[in-house]
Amino acid sequence: MTISIRKTLLTASVSLFALFAAQAVSAQEAVFVLNTSEVGAPTYNPIKANNLNKATTLIFDRMVSQAADLSFHPWLASSWEEAPDGMSWTFHLKPGVTFHNGEPFNAATIGPWLEAFKGSENAYMTEAVASVEVVDDLTVKFVMARPEPNMLYNLSSSFMSVIEPKSYAALGDNYGVTEVYGTGPFKMESFTIGQETVLVRNDDYTWGSPLAKNTGPAHIAKITFREIAEDSTAFLELKTGGVDMLLGVPADLLSEVKKEPNLAVVTLPGQDVYYMPINVTKAPFDDIKVREAVAKAINQEEILASVFGGVGAVADTFLISALPEGHVADSAKIHFDPARSNALLDEAGWVMGADGVRAKDGVALKVSLWTQSDSIFRRLTEVVQAQLKAVGVEAEITTFDSSMIRDQYKTGTQQLAVRSYDWDNADIVDWFFGADRLGYPNISMFNDPKAEELRKAAMTGSKNMAERVANFTAYHEYVLTQFPMAPIYQPVESVAYNADRLVMPAELNAPVVGSTAVMDMEVKE
Amino acid sequence: MYSYLIRRVVMLVPVFLAVSLVIFLILHFIPGDPIDNLLKVGSSPEARAQMEARYGLDQPLPVQYGIWLSKVMQGDLGTAIVARRPVSDLILQALPHSLRLGGFALLFSSVVGVGLGVLAALNRDKWPDKAIMGGVLLGSTMPSFWLGLILMLIFSVWLGWFPVSGARSASALVLPVLTIGLGGTALVARITRIAMIEASGRDFVTLLHAKGLSPLRIQLRHVLRHALIPVVTILALRIGWILGGAVTVEVVFARPGLGTLLIKSLSQHDYPVVQACLLMLAMAVMLGTLLGDILQAAMDPRVRAALA
């Protein structure tokens, strides 16, 4: 069936459109479709970008690579040492590395690269580095203004992709748009914003991350990254053989993909958490008992099964499970416990009425429940509403347009909401519960003196990674016990590909399908 | 005639000002702002204020409008906040794609629309007329994004004749052109038919019949010429609408163009880009209207005489 479709396509394109460029893709060339959230990323300049797409990770290498378990491994830096007081880092660089324009990568690259961050959108990545000392041609020392336990995380982020400083300075705003030079396994051939990026193999590449089996040149010679905003269009392209891989498949298309015999799906732990913020300043949620009661009324297992078809995992903390800071004491984890929920509401004086809604002093337990207009949130929120009803809380759903809901949160009038975030670092706890950002991002309006103390320690008081993990775990754990939110669900990230065309590596030691996967990927000839 | 032209062009100025004000105000009263899209986890409130100042978003609205308008008048559309490059670059990159799509769609709907309209008029109240008008009604009531997906399913997935999406080959243009063109065809066919029927009842047609000309020759040589005047006016008006109507079609077919740019920028609240896109679309409608008036004046001797 598939073959006949492709044959028809081929015959048709040859006979009818001989004059036009052929659509069929030849050997060791592949077409990937970027995730819809990455559509329209305007530049490949990692320093000035807010949004970078997957192709970035093939043009550039990074100092440090990150494995599936989020641990850090060498890449352009072959090893490193951190001073015990956190006030300096020494990096030993891999020899023999060159940029696409022939410039060498060595200790002289690092200073101007970090310098370029100053005053840029991503300045916070390097803020803690006071200066860079060149020790020898392949050794650099970061002299720190303050300890930065997040240094390796930052160095593994695509925003800290290593740029070529000379062309970076010469090209100005055109760097990353018209031309771009990294040390990565692929060179940029062309880039049309919002449309497509064509990458060709860097045949000189021998310095790949050890997380991939292949550290030499990639098997695939040419990759076209297409940007398709409409998921169903992207799916039809995959189905008809117009493209070989979709780097993001929405949950509702997954069953369609699985119906096609030639298509396969790779799932990886996602970086999203779905949760229900609880506004701690709005009655009745100023009472911690009521907060705990609604948090424990959420049946995460039921939601996983009924809303998400069993794909993904339940969330019982605020962080994705891969993060070490998510390993809090079991007592702090938030699980479905209807008996406890009912008991707490009774204790707080909310008495179950004949109509199934609790009341106190003649006031019914009716609250507002906000969400955004995307269909998945509407479905999920209706289930949450039903689960709250089961313990006698009547929640009225208000749906806002996704692009406008932030402004609504800023008013601080919300009570409950259902939303999600996408982040792979524990500092997200600071972002959503820090007292200096009430309204949005701190939708819970959480402002607790003890939490603020722990937050300060976590954000700036850690000298090294181990301390940072300990401090953030303590902060995270304390926040959980105050119930400013209820964790719900952790999705997976799904990538779909044409198994007649692509051979995926059997094992993938990376948090996402990106450069590590592409290095080991092959096109069937 | 020239004074009429000048008058029409001068009249565009207040219309342009009004349109620009409406575009500006609507955008700024939509909740949400572009800075939210730029701020990363960890940004301080100071960083926010700094960024607002950088893009002039801290100024009062009338000042922002004044600055924008005066720059637009000088041909400077500003710099995109999220995409961070001159808006004119983005527009120039997108516009040729939209013009190509719109141009072919207009061509399709004029040729096919006039053809069907004539065919329907010649067979007035007989079955071809009813079939054409029925089909045309169906075509015009289908939402374009849905029609696009249906065409994609039939011609790309089942028959495999055309690529599903993109703009990588000329064959990829066929389905989007059909999607937009079919909607316009309905309108053109209906106007042609009515105009033909109306013109057939005129005295000069009776005279031509009396002179013994063949009915088909009368219809195609004389009646159609008359009937085309309103059709051409409608087609000129469609220019602007076709660019606007391409918005959803471009997104469905993942084509570059003003529509894709507009939708993307709207979701990012990238005001300068959205303003420029809307301004382009509004200008297209205004110029289309102007062109319609001029063509009508040029084609209709009565209007020409009245203006002289």
Interface residues (C-beta under 8 A of the other chain):
Chain A: I5 R6 T8 L9 A12 S13 L16 F17 L19 F20 A21 A22 Q23 V39 G40 P42 T43 K48 N50 E121 N122 Y124 D173 V177 T192 I193 G194 Q195 E196 R226 E227 I228 A229 E230 S232 T233 A234 L236 E237 K239 T240 G242 S403 M404 R406 D407 Q408 W423 N425 D427 I428 D430 W431 D436 R437
Chain B: I30 P31 G32 D33 D36 N37 L38 K40 V41 G42 S43 S44 P45 A80 V82 A83 R84 R85 L90 Q93 L149 M152 L153 S156 V157 L159 G160 W161 P163 V164 S165 G166 A167 R168 S169 A170 S171 V251 V252 F253 A254 P256 T260 L261 I263 K264 S267 Q268 H269
